Amino acid sequence: MNQRLIGHLTLGLLLGLAQFAVMGVTAGLYVRHMRKNFDPIARRLRAQLDDDRAAEQRRAPGRVPAGRRFRTW
């Protein structure tokens, strides 16, 4: 690890810096995978939930939905 490669750049320092690049690439691939495979499913589920809540409001217009009973400050 203490072996000099170029000037003051050692093998350990190069491996440590390369770790940042690898993690950046890994994070980018993860985000791309999630946007492609899971976000469409989440959007469909959210739209279905919103439709179900709207239908429930139409059936009982005076009733407050369970998740909206208490207001925040």
Protein Blocks (a to p, Z undefined) as FASTA:
>chain_A
ZZcfbhjbcfklmmmmmmmmmmmmmmmmmmmmmmmmmmmmmmmmmmmmmmmmmmmmmmmm
mbccfklmbccZZ
